[in-house]
Amino acid sequence: MTEFSVLDLVPVREGGTVGEALDAAVSLARAAENAGCKRFWVAEHHAMEGIAGGATSVVLAHIGNATSSIRIGSGGIMLPNHTPFQIAEQFGTLDALFPGRVDLGLGRAPGAGPELQRALRKDLHRAAEMFPQDVVELMALMRGETTIHPTPGLGANPEFWMLGSSLFGAQLAAQLGLPYAFASHFAPDHLDAALELYRRQFRPSDACPEPHVMAAMNLFVADTAEEAELLASSQLQSFVALRTGRPGKLPPPVAGYRESLPANAQAMLAHIGQASVIGTAETARELVAAFITRTQADEIIFGGSTFDPAARIRSLELAMGALQS
């Protein structure tokens, strides 16, 4: 049976504050837990005024303290931004605080220009080349297979995940015997090829004896299709702003936004929105079922930022009610 989870960017709204974004993340995590979701993941982004999840492990501690059973994790930690030892300490701490509930999803994309590289004191492109070795080192640190032992971290047992939007992550996940999460909610191009490669090349491990796939979808559910499209328009605006070099805080919804765009922008949104649900609960049931049939995913994780945090909670509750009925 397919399980469902939530991915949160901890969005900062226009006119809103980081504190409000963190409060909204807690409310969403509690709603996800109550709705029967398996995981609540936070994604690492830096120097983006509209995303408050940069200190991912700190945000996860905040979420963990506010919940009791849902798994909490990174979707993901961009390992080139850090050293394996630092992440071993951070997630070793989380594992000690919330034993049996912590996921450590790892990604390779540095996603940073020269300014951020200087701020992080890292050659991120060189660090990205070292990503496979750093993943192995991180796992060895927690197992006690290195000369230096992180405390916390030594003996910690988070559930490792490999994230990806290309064939590289799929191949590495298969080689290391890790579960694999694909970012189809914004990068759908290589979805089918990546999942096929992962399953074909998978090498069983003690932690993951069989291939295990999670695929991401955007989710905007409301009582009517028109209302759902209005909810989605905030994220659509953010996508367009990001792709045109003008990222900012999450804007309020705009009626008829998609239709107001030039044809090339509409095509871009249609392309990156292939793994999306925008509609009623019945629409969600049909589209998610079709996506599961296509991907044979073991889990689906739902993203989708809304300007009104309460609207996202209701969207999730409507969808989960339909999916579990």
GUNU-611428 format. One record per residue: residue in three letters; x, y, z of N, C-alpha, C in turn. Coordinates in steps of 0.05 Angstrom, whole numbers, padded with zeros to 5 digits, always signed. Layout:
alaXYZXYZXYZ/...
//
This chain:
met+00017-00024+00000+00000+00000+00000+00018+00025+00000/thr+00012+00043-00018+00027+00068-00020+00023+00086+00004/glu+00045+00097+00014+00043+00115+00037+00047+00144+00027/phe+00039+00163+00044+00039+00191+00036+00053+00208+00057/ser+00068+00228+00047+00084+00245+00064+00082+00274+00054/val+00095+00292+00069+00094+00321+00063+00122+00333+00061/leu+00126+00349+00041+00151+00364+00037+00145+00394+00041/asp+00159+00407+00059+00154+00435+00064+00179+00452+00059/leu+00176+00474+00045+00198+00493+00041+00199+00514+00063/val+00180+00513+00082+00177+00534+00103+00176+00561+00089/pro+00155+00566+00072+00155+00590+00057+00149+00615+00074/val+00163+00637+00067+00158+00663+00080+00140+00679+00061/arg+00117+00687+00071+00098+00702+00054+00106+00731+00052/glu+00097+00743+00030+00099+00773+00028+00083+00785+00051/gly+00096+00803+00065+00084+00815+00089+00087+00798+00114/gly+00098+00774+00112+00101+00756+00134+00130+00755+00144/thr+00134+00740+00165+00160+00738+00178+00170+00709+00179/val+00195+00706+00185+00207+00679+00187+00193+00664+00211/gly+00188+00679+00233+00175+00666+00255+00148+00655+00248/glu+00133+00670+00232+00107+00661+00224+00109+00636+00206/ala+00130+00636+00189+00134+00613+00171+00141+00588+00188/leu+00156+00591+00209+00163+00568+00226+00138+00558+00242/asp+00122+00577+00250+00097+00569+00264+00078+00554+00244/ala+00077+00563+00219+00061+00550+00200+00071+00522+00194/ala+00097+00518+00194+00109+00492+00190+00100+00473+00212/val+00100+00482+00236+00091+00465+00259+00062+00457+00255/ser+00045+00477+00248+00017+00471+00244+00013+00450+00222/leu+00028+00453+00200+00026+00434+00178+00035+00407+00186/ala+00057+00405+00201+00068+00380+00210+00047+00365+00228/arg+00035+00380+00246+00015+00368+00263-00009+00358+00247/ala-00017+00374+00227-00039+00365+00210-00032+00340+00195/ala-00007+00339+00185+00002+00316+00170+00002+00291+00188/glu+00012+00294+00212+00012+00272+00231-00017+00262+00236/asn-00035+00281+00241-00063+00274+00247-00076+00261+00223/ala-00068+00268+00199-00080+00257+00175-00068+00230+00167/gly-00048+00221+00182-00037+00194+00176-00014+00194+00157/cys-00001+00217+00153+00023+00218+00136+00046+00205+00150/lys+00065+00194+00134+00087+00180+00146+00110+00198+00153/arg+00116+00218+00136+00140+00234+00140+00133+00264+00136/phe+00150+00281+00148+00149+00309+00144+00178+00318+00139/trp+00183+00326+00114+00210+00333+00106+00212+00363+00101/val+00236+00374+00107+00243+00402+00102+00266+00403+00083/ala+00265+00421+00064+00286+00423+00044+00305+00446+00050/glu+00331+00442+00046+00352+00462+00051+00355+00481+00027/his+00351+00506+00033+00356+00528+00013+00370+00550+00028/his+00388+00565+00014+00402+00586+00027+00399+00613+00012/ala+00400+00634+00028+00400+00662+00017+00376+00667-00001/met+00353+00655+00006+00328+00660-00008+00308+00671+00012/glu+00300+00696+00008+00283+00709+00028+00256+00696+00031/gly+00248+00680+00012+00222+00667+00013+00222+00639+00025/ile+00245+00629+00034+00247+00602+00044+00262+00602+00071/ala+00250+00592+00092+00261+00594+00119+00273+00568+00129/gly+00279+00549+00111+00289+00523+00120+00318+00519+00118/gly+00334+00541+00116+00362+00539+00111+00377+00523+00133/ala+00370+00529+00159+00382+00514+00181+00365+00490+00186/thr+00367+00471+00168+00348+00449+00166+00346+00432+00191/ser+00369+00426+00203+00368+00409+00227+00355+00423+00250/val+00359+00450+00252+00346+00465+00273+00316+00466+00269/val+00307+00469+00244+00278+00469+00238+00266+00442+00245/leu+00281+00420+00239+00271+00393+00245+00268+00389+00275/ala+00287+00400+00291+00284+00397+00320+00258+00411+00329/his+00253+00434+00317+00228+00449+00323+00203+00433+00316/ile+00204+00420+00293+00181+00403+00284+00179+00379+00301/gly+00202+00366+00308+00201+00342+00324+00189+00347+00352/asn+00196+00370+00363+00185+00376+00390+00155+00381+00390/ala+00145+00389+00367+00116+00395+00364+00099+00371+00356/thr+00112+00349+00349+00098+00325+00340+00106+00301+00357/ser+00093+00278+00352+00100+00255+00369+00106+00230+00354/ser+00096+00227+00330+00099+00201+00316+00108+00203+00288/ile+00102+00224+00274+00109+00227+00246+00140+00228+00243/arg+00151+00215+00223+00179+00216+00218+00186+00245+00208/ile+00209+00255+00216+00218+00281+00208+00245+00278+00193/gly+00249+00294+00173+00274+00290+00158+00280+00312+00138/ser+00302+00309+00125+00312+00328+00105+00305+00319+00077/gly+00294+00337+00062+00288+00330+00035+00298+00351+00015/gly+00324+00357+00015+00344+00343+00031+00365+00362+00042/ile+00385+00350+00055+00410+00364+00061+00427+00363+00036/met+00436+00387+00028+00454+00389+00005+00483+00385+00015/leu+00493+00361+00015+00517+00354+00028+00541+00370+00019/pro+00543+00379-00006+00566+00396-00014+00568+00422+00002/asn+00547+00431+00015+00547+00455+00031+00560+00450+00059/his+00565+00425+00066+00574+00418+00093+00597+00399+00092/thr+00607+00392+00116+00625+00369+00118+00609+00345+00129/pro+00617+00321+00122+00603+00298+00132+00603+00298+00163/phe+00624+00307+00175+00626+00307+00205+00604+00325+00217/gln+00600+00348+00205+00580+00367+00216+00552+00354+00214/ile+00546+00342+00192+00519+00330+00188+00516+00305+00207/ala+00538+00291+00211+00537+00268+00230+00530+00279+00258/glu+00541+00301+00267+00535+00312+00293+00506+00322+00294/gln+00498+00337+00273+00471+00348+00273+00449+00326+00273/phe+00452+00307+00256+00431+00286+00254+00435+00265+00276/gly+00459+00263+00287+00462+00247+00311+00447+00259+00334/thr+00447+00286+00336+00432+00299+00357+00402+00295+00353/leu+00393+00298+00328+00365+00294+00322+00357+00265+00328/asp+00374+00246+00322+00367+00218+00327+00366+00212+00357/ala+00383+00226+00373+00381+00223+00402+00356+00235+00413/leu+00348+00258+00402+00324+00271+00411+00298+00257+00403/phe+00298+00246+00379+00274+00233+00368+00281+00206+00356/pro+00288+00187+00374+00297+00161+00364+00276+00146+00347/gly+00285+00135+00325+00267+00121+00308+00249+00138+00290/arg+00254+00164+00290+00236+00182+00275+00251+00198+00254/val+00277+00196+00251+00293+00215+00235+00302+00203+00209/asp+00297+00218+00187+00306+00212+00160+00328+00232+00152/leu+00348+00222+00139+00370+00239+00129+00371+00235+00099/gly+00356+00253+00085+00357+00253+00056+00379+00271+00046/leu+00395+00261+00027+00419+00275+00018+00417+00282-00011/gly+00426+00306-00018+00426+00315-00046+00453+00326-00053/arg+00459+00326-00079+00485+00334-00089+00486+00363-00099/ala+00463+00374-00108+00463+00400-00122+00473+00422-00104/pro+00495+00436-00111+00504+00458-00094+00485+00482-00095/gly+00474+00487-00119+00453+00508-00121+00462+00535-00111/ala+00486+00543-00117+00496+00568-00105+00514+00583-00125/gly+00512+00609-00124+00529+00626-00140+00554+00633-00124/pro+00571+00650-00136+00597+00657-00123+00593+00669-00095/glu+00572+00686-00091+00569+00699-00066+00564+00679-00043/leu+00547+00660-00049+00541+00640-00028+00565+00622-00024/gln+00579+00615-00044+00604+00599-00041+00623+00613-00022/arg+00626+00639-00025+00644+00654-00007+00633+00654+00021/ala+00606+00657+00024+00594+00658+00050+00597+00631+00065/leu+00595+00609+00050+00598+00583+00062+00627+00574+00064/arg+00646+00589+00053+00674+00582+00053+00678+00555+00039/lys+00664+00551+00017+00666+00525+00004+00668+00529-00026/asp+00684+00512-00039+00683+00509-00068+00662+00488-00073/leu+00637+00497-00078+00615+00479-00079+00615+00461-00103/his+00627+00470-00125+00628+00452-00149+00648+00429-00144/arg+00670+00436-00132+00689+00415-00124+00677+00396-00103/ala+00662+00408-00084+00649+00392-00063+00629+00373-00076/ala+00615+00383-00096+00595+00366-00110+00608+00341-00123/glu+00632+00345-00133+00647+00323-00145+00654+00302-00124/met+00657+00310-00099+00664+00292-00077+00639+00280-00064/phe+00616+00285-00074+00591+00277-00061+00590+00247-00055/pro+00595+00229-00074+00594+00200-00068+00612+00192-00044/gln+00637+00203-00045+00655+00196-00023+00646+00208+00003/asp+00634+00232+00002+00624+00244+00027+00600+00229+00039/val+00583+00218+00022+00561+00202+00032+00571+00178+00046/val+00590+00164+00034+00602+00140+00046+00616+00148+00073/glu+00630+00170+00073+00643+00179+00098+00623+00185+00120/leu+00601+00198+00113+00581+00204+00132+00569+00179+00145/met+00564+00159+00128+00553+00134+00139+00574+00120+00156/ala+00599+00122+00149+00621+00109+00164+00624+00123+00191/leu+00621+00149+00192+00624+00164+00217+00603+00154+00237/met+00579+00150+00228+00558+00142+00246+00561+00112+00255/arg+00574+00097+00238+00579+00068+00245+00604+00064+00262/gly+00620+00085+00266+00644+00082+00281+00667+00071+00266/glu+00667+00074+00239+00688+00062+00222+00709+00083+00215/thr+00711+00105+00229+00731+00125+00224+00748+00129+00249/thr+00770+00143+00246+00788+00147+00269+00777+00168+00288/ile+00761+00186+00278+00749+00206+00296+00719+00199+00298/his+00708+00202+00322+00680+00195+00327+00664+00219+00334/pro+00643+00225+00318+00626+00247+00325+00608+00241+00349/thr+00606+00261+00367+00589+00259+00390+00573+00284+00393/pro+00547+00283+00389+00530+00261+00380+00536+00252+00351/gly+00528+00229+00345+00531+00219+00317+00540+00190+00317/leu+00559+00183+00334+00568+00155+00334+00546+00137+00344/gly+00539+00117+00328+00518+00099+00334+00490+00108+00327/ala+00488+00132+00317+00462+00143+00308+00451+00126+00285/asn+00425+00125+00283+00413+00108+00262+00390+00122+00248/pro+00396+00145+00235+00375+00157+00219+00371+00139+00194/glu+00348+00142+00182+00342+00128+00156+00354+00145+00134/phe+00375+00134+00121+00388+00149+00099+00371+00146+00073/trp+00369+00169+00059+00356+00169+00033+00374+00184+00013/met+00373+00175-00012+00386+00190-00034+00364+00206-00049/leu+00369+00231-00053+00351+00248-00069+00363+00253-00096/gly+00345+00258-00115+00355+00264-00142+00334+00274-00161/ser+00344+00286-00183+00327+00295-00205+00339+00287-00231/ser+00359+00268-00230+00373+00259-00254+00381+00230-00250/leu+00395+00220-00269+00404+00192-00268+00426+00188-00248/phe+00441+00209-00241+00464+00207-00223+00455+00197-00196/gly+00435+00210-00184+00426+00202-00158+00414+00174-00157/ala+00400+00167-00179+00389+00140-00181+00410+00119-00181/gln+00432+00124-00195+00453+00104-00197+00467+00102-00170/leu+00472+00125-00157+00486+00124-00131+00469+00110-00110/ala+00443+00116-00109+00425+00103-00091+00425+00073-00095/ala+00425+00064-00120+00425+00036-00126+00451+00023-00116/gln+00474+00036-00121+00500+00025-00113+00502+00022-00082/leu+00491+00042-00068+00494+00042-00039+00471+00027-00025/gly+00451+00018-00040+00429+00004-00028+00412+00022-00010/leu+00405+00046-00020+00390+00066-00005+00362+00069-00018/pro+00342+00077-00002+00317+00086-00015+00322+00111-00030/tyr+00305+00116-00051+00310+00137-00070+00285+00155-00073/ala+00289+00181-00070+00267+00200-00073+00273+00218-00097/phe+00253+00219-00116+00257+00234-00141+00241+00260-00140/ala+00254+00282-00147+00242+00309-00146+00224+00315-00170/ser+00205+00298-00175+00188+00301-00198+00169+00325-00196/his+00167+00337-00173+00149+00360-00170+00159+00385-00183/phe+00185+00386-00189+00195+00409-00205+00215+00401-00227/ala+00222+00375-00228+00241+00366-00249+00232+00339-00259/pro+00211+00338-00275+00199+00312-00282+00213+00298-00306/asp+00232+00311-00319+00242+00300-00345+00252+00272-00343/his+00268+00266-00323+00282+00240-00322+00269+00220-00303/leu+00244+00226-00295+00231+00209-00275+00231+00179-00282/asp+00220+00173-00305+00216+00144-00312+00243+00131-00316/ala+00262+00144-00330+00288+00132-00335+00303+00128-00309/ala+00301+00147-00290+00316+00145-00265+00305+00122-00248/leu+00279+00119-00247+00267+00097-00231+00274+00070-00243/glu+00274+00068-00270+00281+00043-00283+00310+00036-00277/leu+00328+00056-00279+00356+00051-00274+00360+00043-00245/tyr+00348+00057-00226+00350+00051-00198+00342+00022-00192/arg+00319+00014-00201+00309-00013-00195+00327-00034-00209/arg+00336-00028-00233+00352-00048-00247+00380-00052-00235/gln+00392-00031-00225+00419-00033-00214+00420-00036-00184/phe+00398-00037-00171+00397-00037-00142+00412-00060-00129/arg+00429-00053-00109+00443-00073-00094+00432-00073-00065/pro+00421-00096-00056+00409-00096-00030+00429-00089-00008/ser+00419-00077+00013+00435-00071+00037+00419-00079+00062/asp+00433-00079+00085+00419-00087+00109+00396-00067+00115/ala+00400-00042+00110+00380-00021+00115+00357-00022+00095/cys+00363-00030+00071+00343-00029+00049+00347-00054+00031/pro+00334-00076+00038+00338-00101+00023+00326-00101-00004/glu+00307-00083-00009+00294-00082-00036+00292-00053-00045/pro+00290-00048-00071+00287-00020-00080+00263-00007-00067/his+00266+00018-00060+00244+00033-00047+00244+00061-00059/val+00221+00068-00071+00219+00093-00086+00199+00112-00074/met+00206+00137-00071+00188+00159-00065+00188+00179-00088/ala+00165+00187-00097+00163+00207-00118+00147+00231-00108/ala+00155+00255-00117+00143+00280-00106+00122+00291-00125/met+00100+00301-00114+00079+00315-00129+00072+00341-00115/asn+00064+00360-00131+00051+00385-00120+00022+00379-00115/leu+00011+00390-00094-00016+00384-00086-00031+00410-00078/phe-00052+00416-00093-00070+00438-00086-00098+00429-00090/val-00111+00424-00067-00138+00413-00068-00157+00432-00054/ala-00181+00436-00065-00201+00453-00054-00228+00443-00062/asp-00249+00457-00054-00277+00448-00060-00283+00449-00089/thr-00270+00468-00104-00274+00471-00133-00248+00472-00147/ala-00248+00465-00172-00224+00467-00188-00214+00496-00190/glu-00232+00515-00191-00225+00543-00194-00210+00552-00168/glu-00221+00544-00145-00208+00552-00120-00180+00539-00118/ala-00177+00514-00126-00151+00501-00125-00131+00515-00143/glu-00140+00524-00167-00122+00538-00185-00113+00565-00173/leu-00132+00578-00159-00125+00603-00145-00104+00597-00123/leu-00107+00576-00107-00088+00570-00087-00060+00565-00099/ala-00060+00551-00122-00035+00543-00135-00020+00567-00146/ser-00035+00589-00151-00023+00612-00166+00000+00625-00150/ser+00000+00622-00124+00023+00633-00109+00049+00619-00115/gln+00047+00592-00115+00071+00577-00123+00078+00580-00152/leu+00058+00582-00169+00064+00586-00197+00079+00613-00201/gln+00071+00633-00187+00085+00659-00189+00114+00656-00179/ser+00118+00640-00158+00145+00636-00148+00162+00621-00167/phe+00151+00601-00181+00166+00587-00202+00175+00606-00224/val+00156+00622-00234+00163+00641-00255+00184+00661-00246/ala+00181+00671-00221+00201+00690-00211+00228+00677-00209/leu+00229+00652-00199+00255+00639-00196+00268+00634-00223/arg+00252+00625-00242+00263+00618-00269+00272+00643-00284/thr+00262+00666-00276+00269+00691-00290+00288+00708-00273/gly+00300+00696-00253+00320+00709-00237+00310+00730-00218/arg+00284+00727-00209+00273+00747-00191+00260+00733-00167/pro+00274+00715-00153+00261+00702-00130+00255+00721-00108/gly+00234+00715-00093+00226+00732-00071+00208+00716-00052/lys+00194+00731-00035+00175+00718-00017+00151+00708-00031/leu+00137+00689-00019+00113+00677-00031+00091+00698-00034/pro+00082+00703-00059+00063+00724-00064+00034+00714-00059/pro+00016+00733-00055-00012+00725-00052-00023+00714-00078/pro-00045+00699-00077-00056+00687-00101-00068+00708-00120/val-00067+00701-00146-00078+00719-00166-00097+00703-00184/ala-00122+00712-00186-00141+00698-00203-00133+00700-00232/gly-00135+00678-00246-00128+00679-00275-00099+00683-00281/tyr-00082+00677-00261-00053+00682-00265-00041+00667-00289/arg-00047+00641-00290-00035+00625-00312-00042+00636-00339/glu-00068+00643-00343-00077+00653-00369-00066+00681-00375/ser-00056+00695-00355-00045+00722-00360-00017+00721-00370/leu-00004+00698-00370+00024+00695-00378+00027+00692-00408/pro+00050+00699-00419+00055+00693-00447+00057+00663-00451/ala+00055+00655-00476+00054+00626-00482+00078+00611-00473/asn+00102+00623-00475+00126+00608-00466+00126+00604-00436/ala+00116+00622-00420+00115+00619-00391+00093+00598-00384/gln+00071+00598-00398+00050+00578-00394+00061+00550-00400/ala+00077+00548-00421+00088+00522-00428+00108+00513-00407/met+00123+00531-00396+00143+00524-00375+00128+00514-00351/leu+00107+00527-00343+00091+00518-00319+00078+00491-00325/ala+00068+00487-00349+00056+00461-00356+00077+00439-00355/his+00101+00445-00363+00122+00425-00364+00131+00417-00336/ile+00137+00437-00319+00147+00430-00292+00124+00420-00274/gly+00100+00425-00283+00077+00417-00267+00065+00390-00275/gln+00080+00374-00289+00070+00348-00298+00062+00330-00274/ala+00077+00332-00252+00071+00316-00228+00056+00334-00208/ser+00032+00342-00216+00017+00361-00199-00012+00353-00198/val-00025+00359-00176-00054+00356-00172-00064+00384-00166/ile-00082+00395-00183-00095+00420-00178-00124+00416-00184/gly-00140+00413-00162-00168+00407-00167-00182+00399-00141/thr-00204+00384-00144-00220+00374-00122-00208+00349-00110/ala-00219+00340-00088-00210+00315-00075-00213+00291-00094/glu-00234+00290-00110-00238+00269-00129-00217+00270-00151/thr-00210+00293-00159-00188+00297-00179-00162+00286-00167/ala-00157+00293-00141-00133+00283-00128-00132+00253-00127/arg-00154+00240-00121-00155+00211-00120-00147+00199-00147/glu-00158+00211-00168-00154+00200-00195-00125+00204-00204/leu-00115+00229-00201-00088+00236-00211-00066+00222-00195/val-00070+00221-00169-00049+00207-00153-00049+00177-00159/ala-00072+00165-00162-00074+00137-00170-00060+00132-00196/ala-00064+00150-00216-00051+00147-00242-00021+00150-00240/phe-00012+00168-00223+00017+00173-00219+00030+00148-00205/ile+00016+00137-00186+00026+00113-00173+00028+00089-00193/thr+00008+00087-00210+00008+00066-00230+00032+00070-00249/arg+00037+00094-00256+00059+00100-00275+00086+00094-00262/thr+00090+00103-00237+00116+00102-00224+00120+00077-00207/gln+00098+00064-00199+00100+00042-00180+00114+00051-00154/ala+00110+00076-00147+00124+00087-00123+00113+00075-00098/asp+00131+00070-00079+00123+00060-00053+00112+00082-00036/glu+00120+00107-00041+00111+00130-00026+00108+00153-00045/ile+00090+00171-00038+00086+00197-00052+00090+00219-00031/ile+00106+00239-00037+00109+00261-00019+00098+00286-00033/phe+00082+00301-00018+00067+00324-00029+00080+00350-00021/gly+00088+00366-00041+00096+00393-00037+00073+00411-00046/gly+00078+00437-00045+00057+00456-00054+00052+00478-00034/ser+00066+00501-00037+00063+00523-00018+00039+00540-00025/thr+00024+00547-00004+00001+00565-00008+00005+00590+00009/phe-00006+00613+00000-00002+00638+00014-00015+00637+00042/asp-00039+00625+00043-00053+00621+00068-00045+00594+00079/pro-00031+00592+00102-00023+00566+00112-00047+00548+00118/ala-00069+00559+00127-00092+00543+00132-00103+00529+00107/ala-00100+00542+00084-00109+00530+00059-00093+00506+00052/arg-00067+00506+00059-00051+00482+00053-00059+00459+00071/ile-00065+00465+00096-00073+00444+00114-00100+00432+00104/arg-00118+00449+00096-00144+00438+00086-00140+00423+00060/ser-00122+00432+00043-00116+00418+00018-00106+00389+00025/leu-00088+00387+00044-00077+00362+00051-00099+00344+00063/glu-00115+00355+00081-00136+00339+00093-00157+00329+00073/leu-00164+00346+00054-00183+00337+00034-00171+00315+00017/ala-00145+00318+00009-00132+00298-00007-00129+00271+00008/met-00120+00273+00033-00116+00248+00049-00143+00234+00054/gly-00164+00250+00058-00190+00237+00061-00198+00222+00037/ala-00193+00233+00013-00200+00219-00011-00182+00195-00017/leu-00156+00198-00011-00137+00177-00016-00140+00153+00002/gln-00150+00158+00026-00152+00136+00046-00180+00124+00047/ser-00199+00135+00031-00226+00125+00032-00229+00100+00014/
//
